[in-house]
């Protein structure tokens, strides 16, 4: 009887370890380092993602003429003001042909106090996975980056019906989850990450 119980316990233990191991492996596979960048803001200052290490970053790729981006600008400002004292930084990366002047007008029009940077194709390639040869992508696009520099969430509104129904609710929920997330198991870092 003891031998049978011992075998059952051993089997359960091995099964539990295998299940736990596969769950941890799955979580680790989902994590990826947020690619670092150094970009100018519309005022000419240089900003690096590494400047925000230890804080949660809501990164948005946008264009000033994009209706959805215009609609979301006041929401992002509201979320920034609500959560900045808890460690949130909001960073918009513009992909506008109009450059600094277009972003300056956008910042004034929507009374934006969060960071607005002038993007380049390399940053979009590294985050979104486009290629220089096929360089178009939908805006807006969001990435939530945790305090350790890992992409916690990638939100593509063009393919996320829940987001399109409740932008504020989805962003608030994922910001709170990221701010309150215990530090995840981390995959090996890469040299090009923050």
Backbone as CSV, one residue per row, in Angstrom:
resi,resn,N_x,N_y,N_z,CA_x,CA_y,CA_z,C_x,C_y,C_z
1,UNK,0.830,-1.200,0.000,0.000,0.000,0.000,0.873,1.262,0.000
2,UNK,1.964,1.238,0.834,2.839,2.399,0.873,3.552,2.605,-0.456
3,UNK,3.951,1.506,-1.118,4.631,1.620,-2.415,3.710,2.243,-3.449
4,UNK,2.435,1.814,-3.437,1.465,2.340,-4.400,1.218,3.825,-4.137
5,UNK,1.076,4.195,-2.874,0.868,5.595,-2.510,2.079,6.430,-2.912
6,UNK,3.275,5.869,-2.675,4.499,6.569,-3.045,4.592,6.800,-4.545
7,UNK,4.199,5.787,-5.345,4.222,5.934,-6.804,3.208,6.972,-7.268
8,UNK,2.037,6.962,-6.634,1.000,7.938,-6.995,1.490,9.347,-6.672
9,UNK,2.075,9.517,-5.493,2.588,10.835,-5.104,3.717,11.280,-6.030
10,UNK,4.615,10.346,-6.365,5.705,10.670,-7.271,5.171,11.075,-8.647
11,UNK,4.179,10.343,-9.137,3.560,10.660,-10.425,2.916,12.030,-10.392
12,UNK,2.172,12.323,-9.314,1.538,13.638,-9.172,2.579,14.747,-9.092
13,UNK,3.656,14.508,-8.361,4.708,15.505,-8.236,5.359,15.781,-9.587
14,UNK,5.693,14.728,-10.320,6.306,14.915,-11.638,5.358,15.616,-12.601
15,UNK,4.082,15.246,-12.568,3.090,15.895,-13.427,2.979,17.374,-13.076
16,UNK,2.924,17.671,-11.762,2.818,19.070,-11.325,4.035,19.870,-11.763
17,UNK,5.222,19.277,-11.618,6.434,19.984,-12.020,6.436,20.229,-13.528
18,UNK,6.012,19.245,-14.299,5.947,19.411,-15.748,4.960,20.480,-16.142
19,UNK,3.799,20.493,-15.502,2.777,21.497,-15.796,3.269,22.883,-15.409
20,UNK,3.845,22.997,-14.210,4.363,24.283,-13.768,5.479,24.754,-14.701
21,UNK,6.367,23.829,-15.066,7.456,24.184,-15.969,6.953,24.680,-17.312
22,UNK,5.937,24.017,-17.845,5.423,24.459,-19.143,4.714,25.794,-19.025
23,UNK,4.029,26.032,-17.896,3.386,27.335,-17.700,4.425,28.444,-17.605
24,UNK,5.488,28.190,-16.839,6.540,29.199,-16.717,7.217,29.431,-18.060
25,UNK,7.462,28.373,-18.790,8.090,28.517,-20.101,7.202,29.322,-21.030
26,UNK,5.899,29.108,-20.966,4.970,29.856,-21.800,5.026,31.334,-21.452
27,UNK,5.022,31.652,-20.140,5.068,33.055,-19.729,6.360,33.707,-20.186
28,UNK,7.475,33.003,-20.036,8.750,33.573,-20.416,8.798,33.798,-21.923
29,UNK,8.236,32.867,-22.711,8.239,33.032,-24.161,7.459,34.265,-24.587
30,UNK,6.417,34.605,-23.847,5.595,35.753,-24.214,6.314,37.073,-23.948
31,UNK,7.228,37.075,-22.994,7.940,38.301,-22.656,9.042,38.575,-23.669
32,UNK,9.194,39.841,-23.980,10.335,40.233,-24.799,10.793,41.598,-24.324
33,UNK,12.073,41.803,-24.402,12.631,43.095,-24.028,12.092,44.168,-24.958
34,UNK,11.744,45.300,-24.382,11.339,46.451,-25.188,12.600,47.020,-25.834
35,UNK,12.613,47.140,-27.149,13.794,47.713,-27.803,14.025,49.152,-27.342
36,UNK,15.248,49.451,-26.992,15.568,50.814,-26.577,15.555,51.731,-27.807
37,UNK,15.367,52.987,-27.550,15.450,53.984,-28.619,15.930,55.289,-28.024
38,UNK,16.477,56.116,-28.853,16.856,57.480,-28.510,16.278,58.342,-29.622
39,UNK,15.307,59.197,-29.261,14.605,60.014,-30.248,14.477,61.446,-29.744
40,UNK,14.408,62.396,-30.662,14.164,63.785,-30.247,12.682,63.997,-29.959
41,UNK,12.413,64.899,-29.024,11.024,65.326,-28.869,10.789,66.536,-29.768
42,UNK,9.592,67.047,-29.784,9.269,68.147,-30.697,9.949,69.455,-30.312
43,UNK,10.513,69.508,-29.088,11.216,70.706,-28.638,12.724,70.609,-28.854
44,UNK,13.188,69.443,-29.364,14.607,69.285,-29.658,15.393,68.543,-28.595
45,UNK,14.771,68.177,-27.479,15.463,67.399,-26.453,15.516,65.935,-26.877
46,UNK,16.550,65.231,-26.437,16.698,63.822,-26.768,16.192,62.976,-25.603
47,UNK,15.346,62.000,-25.921,14.740,61.126,-24.918,15.071,59.682,-25.268
48,UNK,15.421,58.907,-24.257,15.705,57.488,-24.424,14.712,56.682,-23.603
49,UNK,14.323,55.528,-24.102,13.466,54.652,-23.303,14.143,54.306,-21.985
50,UNK,15.472,54.156,-22.006,16.216,53.827,-20.787,16.054,54.894,-19.703
51,UNK,15.688,56.120,-20.088,15.457,57.182,-19.106,14.321,56.823,-18.152
52,UNK,13.455,55.909,-18.576,12.258,55.583,-17.799,12.358,54.247,-17.077
53,UNK,13.557,53.694,-16.997,13.770,52.425,-16.294,13.203,52.531,-14.881
54,UNK,12.463,51.515,-14.454,11.850,51.519,-13.133,10.436,52.071,-13.142
55,UNK,9.978,52.557,-14.294,8.619,53.074,-14.434,7.892,52.265,-15.501
56,UNK,6.582,52.313,-15.468,5.769,51.670,-16.491,5.589,52.670,-17.631
57,UNK,5.777,52.209,-18.858,5.687,53.091,-20.024,4.525,52.647,-20.909
58,UNK,3.624,53.581,-21.191,2.602,53.379,-22.216,3.137,54.064,-23.462
59,UNK,3.528,53.255,-24.442,4.126,53.747,-25.677,3.076,53.683,-26.775
60,UNK,2.867,54.806,-27.448,1.892,54.858,-28.540,2.590,55.335,-29.810
61,UNK,2.423,54.580,-30.890,2.821,55.042,-32.210,1.601,55.743,-32.798
62,UNK,1.775,56.954,-33.328,0.624,57.730,-33.790,1.011,58.652,-34.940
63,UNK,-0.003,59.276,-35.521,0.168,60.361,-36.480,-0.805,61.469,-36.089
64,UNK,-0.391,62.702,-36.263,-1.216,63.827,-35.821,-2.509,63.964,-36.616
65,UNK,-2.538,63.505,-37.863,-3.740,63.619,-38.693,-4.689,62.431,-38.526
66,UNK,-4.305,61.440,-37.769,-5.108,60.235,-37.562,-6.292,60.559,-36.642
67,UNK,-7.546,60.372,-37.104,-8.712,60.679,-36.267,-8.730,59.909,-34.939
68,UNK,-8.378,58.632,-34.972,-8.359,57.848,-33.729,-7.294,58.391,-32.773
69,UNK,-6.149,58.781,-33.309,-5.070,59.332,-32.479,-5.497,60.664,-31.855
70,UNK,-6.209,61.477,-32.609,-6.723,62.743,-32.082,-7.742,62.486,-30.978
71,UNK,-8.604,61.508,-31.195,-9.619,61.165,-30.189,-8.970,60.639,-28.910
72,UNK,-7.879,59.887,-29.063,-7.229,59.265,-27.906,-6.298,60.204,-27.150
73,UNK,-5.852,61.298,-27.768,-4.897,62.200,-27.111,-5.411,62.704,-25.757
74,UNK,-6.657,63.201,-25.662,-7.143,63.630,-24.345,-7.241,62.475,-23.344
75,UNK,-7.574,61.282,-23.833,-7.637,60.108,-22.957,-6.248,59.762,-22.428
76,UNK,-5.250,59.780,-23.283,-3.884,59.486,-22.835,-3.406,60.523,-21.826
77,UNK,-3.754,61.776,-22.058,-3.398,62.826,-21.094,-4.081,62.573,-19.750
78,UNK,-5.355,62.209,-19.797,-6.106,61.905,-18.564,-5.463,60.732,-17.814
79,UNK,-5.117,59.669,-18.527,-4.502,58.500,-17.889,-3.117,58.843,-17.340
80,UNK,-2.367,59.648,-18.075,-1.057,60.068,-17.608,-1.186,60.835,-16.286
81,UNK,-2.086,61.785,-16.239,-2.266,62.574,-15.006,-2.752,61.713,-13.847
82,UNK,-3.602,60.739,-14.153,-4.155,59.874,-13.108,-3.101,58.929,-12.517
83,UNK,-2.218,58.381,-13.369,-1.307,57.333,-12.927,0.169,57.738,-12.833
84,UNK,0.511,58.970,-13.174,1.937,59.325,-13.190,2.578,59.225,-11.810
85,UNK,1.843,59.548,-10.747,2.406,59.450,-9.405,2.571,58.008,-8.944
86,UNK,1.967,57.078,-9.673,2.120,55.647,-9.365,3.205,55.009,-10.226
87,UNK,3.813,55.804,-11.112,4.927,55.290,-11.898,4.674,55.162,-13.382
88,UNK,3.595,55.742,-13.914,3.317,55.653,-15.346,3.944,56.818,-16.107
89,UNK,4.529,56.496,-17.252,5.004,57.488,-18.205,4.290,57.191,-19.518
90,UNK,3.758,58.216,-20.166,3.144,58.056,-21.481,4.080,58.687,-22.505
91,UNK,4.365,57.926,-23.562,5.252,58.387,-24.613,4.567,58.154,-25.952
92,UNK,4.341,59.226,-26.691,3.822,59.117,-28.040,4.965,59.247,-29.025
93,UNK,5.020,58.344,-29.993,6.044,58.399,-31.031,5.349,58.709,-32.354
94,UNK,5.577,59.907,-32.845,4.911,60.393,-34.055,5.609,59.899,-35.313
95,UNK,4.797,59.561,-36.285,5.309,59.202,-37.618,4.647,60.123,-38.624
96,UNK,4.992,61.404,-38.527,4.413,62.447,-39.357,5.437,63.025,-40.311
97,UNK,5.015,63.277,-41.531,5.884,63.952,-42.493,6.121,65.398,-42.074
98,UNK,5.174,65.964,-41.309,5.277,67.357,-40.875,6.284,67.598,-39.773
99,UNK,6.858,66.550,-39.218,7.910,66.668,-38.219,7.532,67.412,-36.954
100,UNK,8.500,68.140,-36.427,8.348,68.815,-35.136,7.203,69.824,-35.133
101,UNK,7.019,70.538,-36.216,5.952,71.551,-36.247,4.571,70.910,-36.121
102,UNK,4.339,69.802,-36.806,3.052,69.102,-36.712,2.813,68.589,-35.295
103,UNK,3.862,68.056,-34.674,3.733,67.516,-33.314,3.536,68.648,-32.311
104,UNK,4.208,69.764,-32.518,4.037,70.935,-31.646,2.579,71.412,-31.677
105,UNK,1.996,71.503,-32.861,0.591,71.929,-32.984,-0.350,70.919,-32.322
106,UNK,-0.059,69.645,-32.478,-0.846,68.575,-31.866,-0.793,68.701,-30.335
107,UNK,0.398,68.906,-29.795,0.573,69.049,-28.340,-0.223,70.235,-27.816
108,UNK,-0.184,71.352,-28.531,-0.930,72.541,-28.103,-2.431,72.337,-28.241
109,UNK,-2.857,71.752,-29.354,-4.288,71.547,-29.591,-4.933,70.694,-28.496
110,UNK,-4.225,69.683,-28.014,-4.795,68.754,-27.037,-4.226,68.942,-25.629
111,UNK,-3.472,70.023,-25.408,-2.915,70.341,-24.092,-2.170,69.139,-23.495
112,UNK,-1.258,68.605,-24.276,-0.541,67.391,-23.893,0.691,67.732,-23.064
113,UNK,0.818,67.029,-21.934,2.002,67.188,-21.081,2.871,65.932,-21.081
114,UNK,2.365,64.838,-21.665,3.202,63.636,-21.750,4.191,63.799,-22.901
115,UNK,5.134,62.865,-23.003,6.219,62.962,-23.977,5.726,62.684,-25.394
116,UNK,6.083,63.571,-26.325,5.796,63.374,-27.749,7.123,63.415,-28.493
117,UNK,7.460,62.290,-29.117,8.748,62.154,-29.789,8.570,62.058,-31.296
118,UNK,9.628,62.386,-32.014,9.636,62.281,-33.466,10.216,60.917,-33.825
119,UNK,9.364,60.054,-34.374,9.759,58.676,-34.638,10.610,58.521,-35.880
120,UNK,11.228,57.369,-35.967,11.915,56.989,-37.191,11.531,55.551,-37.519
121,UNK,11.748,55.164,-38.733,11.313,53.855,-39.205,11.960,52.715,-38.427
122,UNK,13.205,52.882,-38.018,13.905,51.815,-37.298,13.177,51.426,-36.014
123,UNK,12.660,52.407,-35.288,11.949,52.111,-34.041,10.672,51.328,-34.340
124,UNK,9.940,51.734,-35.354,8.723,51.007,-35.731,9.049,49.590,-36.181
125,UNK,10.133,49.426,-36.919,10.551,48.091,-37.364,10.797,47.202,-36.154
126,UNK,11.489,47.718,-35.157,11.860,46.916,-33.984,10.675,46.601,-33.083
127,UNK,9.693,47.464,-33.019,8.519,47.199,-32.171,7.424,46.432,-32.898
128,UNK,7.079,46.891,-34.077,5.895,46.385,-34.756,6.215,45.210,-35.666
129,UNK,7.450,45.105,-36.110,7.838,43.981,-36.934,7.672,44.213,-38.421
130,UNK,7.486,45.466,-38.806,7.444,45.778,-40.236,8.862,45.715,-40.781
131,UNK,9.006,45.828,-42.062,10.338,45.847,-42.665,10.525,47.165,-43.410
132,UNK,11.758,47.573,-43.645,11.971,48.801,-44.420,11.337,48.727,-45.809
133,UNK,11.253,47.515,-46.359,10.659,47.355,-47.686,9.129,47.455,-47.629
134,UNK,8.535,46.979,-46.544,7.086,47.075,-46.337,6.869,47.861,-45.052
135,UNK,6.946,49.167,-45.175,7.046,50.017,-43.992,5.722,50.619,-43.519
136,UNK,4.609,50.195,-44.064,3.348,50.769,-43.589,2.826,49.968,-42.398
137,UNK,2.169,50.660,-41.489,1.536,50.013,-40.340,0.389,50.891,-39.879
138,UNK,-0.555,50.263,-39.180,-1.721,50.985,-38.685,-1.362,51.779,-37.435
139,UNK,-1.866,52.996,-37.372,-1.776,53.787,-36.146,-3.199,54.039,-35.686
140,UNK,-3.410,54.139,-34.411,-2.426,54.029,-33.332,-2.063,52.573,-33.047
141,UNK,-0.965,52.417,-32.329,-0.507,51.107,-31.849,0.109,51.344,-30.486
142,UNK,-0.230,50.509,-29.520,0.205,50.698,-28.133,1.052,49.535,-27.641
143,UNK,2.017,49.870,-26.777,2.813,48.867,-26.074,2.894,49.297,-24.615
144,UNK,2.610,48.380,-23.701,2.791,48.625,-22.274,4.098,47.957,-21.893
145,UNK,5.006,48.712,-21.327,6.332,48.219,-20.964,6.439,48.256,-19.449
146,UNK,6.786,47.120,-18.846,6.827,47.048,-17.389,8.075,47.726,-16.829
147,UNK,8.160,47.759,-15.515,9.239,48.473,-14.830,10.627,47.903,-15.127
148,UNK,10.669,46.647,-15.549,11.946,46.003,-15.855,12.307,46.084,-17.332
149,UNK,11.446,46.717,-18.134,11.764,46.909,-19.543,11.260,45.826,-20.473
150,UNK,10.266,45.057,-20.026,9.682,44.012,-20.867,8.332,44.475,-21.404
151,UNK,8.030,44.080,-22.637,6.719,44.394,-23.210,5.694,43.527,-22.495
152,UNK,4.830,44.172,-21.743,3.788,43.494,-20.969,2.561,43.255,-21.834
153,UNK,2.270,44.207,-22.726,1.072,44.107,-23.558,1.296,44.874,-24.850
154,UNK,0.819,44.300,-25.953,0.847,44.921,-27.276,-0.604,45.047,-27.705
155,UNK,-1.073,46.273,-27.912,-2.464,46.496,-28.308,-2.486,47.080,-29.713
156,UNK,-3.110,46.344,-30.618,-3.282,46.785,-31.998,-4.776,47.061,-32.196
157,UNK,-5.227,48.308,-32.017,-6.655,48.619,-32.100,-7.328,48.164,-33.393
158,UNK,-6.591,48.102,-34.479,-7.185,47.664,-35.752,-7.658,46.217,-35.684
159,UNK,-7.082,45.440,-34.773,-7.424,44.028,-34.653,-7.926,43.668,-33.256
160,UNK,-8.378,44.646,-32.488,-8.833,44.401,-31.115,-10.213,45.027,-30.917
161,UNK,-11.248,44.221,-31.090,-12.626,44.716,-31.002,-12.954,45.248,-29.610
162,UNK,-12.425,44.599,-28.574,-12.679,45.068,-27.207,-12.125,46.481,-27.014
163,UNK,-10.939,46.725,-27.530,-10.347,48.053,-27.424,-11.206,49.083,-28.144
164,UNK,-11.667,48.747,-29.324,-12.485,49.693,-30.099,-13.807,49.999,-29.388
165,UNK,-14.331,49.052,-28.622,-15.576,49.280,-27.871,-15.356,50.128,-26.623
166,UNK,-14.209,49.966,-25.966,-13.984,50.612,-24.670,-12.510,50.974,-24.498
167,UNK,-12.040,51.970,-25.245,-10.631,52.368,-25.199,-10.182,52.691,-23.774
168,UNK,-10.959,53.516,-23.099,-10.582,53.939,-21.751,-10.543,52.754,-20.790
169,UNK,-11.542,51.904,-20.855,-11.592,50.747,-19.961,-10.426,49.793,-20.187
170,UNK,-10.126,49.503,-21.439,-9.038,48.578,-21.756,-7.696,49.173,-21.329
171,UNK,-7.452,50.437,-21.671,-6.173,51.049,-21.297,-6.028,51.160,-19.783
172,UNK,-7.091,51.554,-19.102,-7.036,51.659,-17.636,-6.713,50.304,-17.020
173,UNK,-7.402,49.270,-17.483,-7.185,47.919,-16.940,-5.749,47.455,-17.150
174,UNK,-5.239,47.610,-18.366,-3.889,47.114,-18.648,-2.825,47.971,-17.955
175,UNK,-3.066,49.256,-17.788,-2.135,50.103,-17.023,-2.094,49.644,-15.571
176,UNK,-3.270,49.439,-14.983,-3.317,48.983,-13.589,-2.650,47.618,-13.431
177,UNK,-2.907,46.700,-14.386,-2.264,45.387,-14.328,-0.751,45.520,-14.396
178,UNK,-0.266,46.379,-15.273,1.176,46.540,-15.438,1.789,47.202,-14.213
179,UNK,1.119,48.218,-13.681,1.629,48.886,-12.477,1.668,47.936,-11.284
180,UNK,0.694,47.030,-11.196,0.580,46.127,-10.048,1.202,44.765,-10.286
181,UNK,1.779,44.544,-11.458,2.320,43.242,-11.805,3.570,42.941,-10.998
182,UNK,3.562,41.788,-10.287,4.823,41.403,-9.644,5.837,41.104,-10.742
183,UNK,7.088,41.295,-10.446,8.116,41.139,-11.469,8.075,39.736,-12.039
184,UNK,7.928,39.611,-13.367,7.868,38.302,-14.004,9.235,37.656,-14.104
185,UNK,9.218,36.330,-14.325,10.466,35.648,-14.654,10.962,36.267,-15.952
186,UNK,12.243,36.525,-16.040,12.751,37.283,-17.184,13.635,36.436,-18.075
187,UNK,13.399,36.508,-19.369,14.283,35.822,-20.297,15.619,36.547,-20.366
188,UNK,16.631,35.939,-20.955,17.930,36.613,-21.064,17.798,37.935,-21.800
189,UNK,18.545,38.921,-21.358,18.483,40.232,-22.004,19.311,40.218,-23.286
190,UNK,19.019,41.209,-24.133,19.813,41.373,-25.344,20.466,42.736,-25.307
191,UNK,21.514,42.894,-26.038,22.272,44.138,-26.008,21.488,45.325,-26.523
192,UNK,20.509,45.092,-27.417,19.791,46.219,-28.005,18.527,46.574,-27.225
193,UNK,18.386,46.046,-26.027,17.200,46.292,-25.231,17.465,47.294,-24.134
194,UNK,16.377,47.763,-23.554,16.511,48.793,-22.523,16.614,48.231,-21.157
